[in-house]
Amino acid sequence: MSTEKRIWTLISKKLSGEAGAEELKELEDLLRQHPDMHYPMQHVADLWHHRAPVDTNASEAFDRHAQRMRTVGIDFAANKESAGEIPDADLNSHPSRKRKRFLLVTMAGVAALAGYFYLHTTAPPGAPAPKTPADRSEVSTRYGSKTKLVLPDGTQVWLNSGSRLTYDKTYGNTLREVQQTGEAYFDVVKNAGRPFIIHAPGFNVKVLGTAFNVRSFPGEKKSETSLIKGSVEVTFSDRPTEKIILKPNEKLVIDNEEMPGIKTVPAKVQRAGLPQEPIVAVTHLTYVPADSTLIETSWMDNKLIFRSEPFEELAVRMERWFGVSIRFANEELKGKKFTGIFENETVEQALKALQYSSTYQFKYTINRKEIILK
């Protein structure tokens, strides 16, 4: 039996609950040797565990959202009173269709499953993945999905939705280098002789052994490196001699609109008609006062936390979070700001909660995975 077929067999046993401790350990070892199998495994696991969304009453979703909002100091009652009656959403959604479960306990089922994956797997919306060269490994997550992988040296990586990590198959022989787009949390195994280096768009992060979060999505206005423990060194692609050393509980924020033309680090520039702003700034990590949740890594706890965030930027995060496409039919809505926490809501419940929690009156329509705000 080929190695790939053995991996699919073990995945099928794991998903069906028939894998023993030795087989689970074997699967972990094989995935470490063949990291390119992480993404297809995640895709299949998503299909296997998928359930139609629970038809929860909107008021129940609102109550849960309201309770979380109170923990960040927002009084829903006052907001609703000042807003008056909020118009109901014009829903054009289709009934959920239950997916058939795959029979994964035989080799025939494994072959069918592998065939399904190779025929139907797609990259995140708007970001088609190029073919991976034979000498490189790549792990990526589609929108609405997350995954964890272990690199050959034991370093653990958690990838947020719509993210990608690539590295040479010779990783760890002489260098420990990876390329990242999107968001990832790293718990790096210490090796003073072989520093761990992340290459993100516009900047690089170098560490010896530590835990930190890197956020760098294409098209977003800011990139962040958040340090949990240890230390990291950040340099910029066009100015490698300049560096910033972060200490625990600090994060580096980069204004992507000004990259790569950074004059000094940190620096301030005078923009026409606007106050001076830092292009690169070192700040402290942020926590939710009620339960000390670390906002920068809350996505790992399946929480989408946003504070005074413009609707346009929040919509981009919601697209990745829920695996949908969001379009504004009203330009004025883009600048409206929202604060809140989403955890287990469906996208429809999240939109309803935003309606109830805000003085901004808006409607939305849902057509499969496309949402129009108006």
Order of alpha helices (4+ residues) and beta strands (2+ residues): alpha-alpha-alpha-alpha-alpha-alpha-beta-beta-beta-beta-beta-beta-beta-beta-beta-beta-beta-beta-beta-beta-beta-beta-beta-alpha-beta-beta-alpha-beta-beta
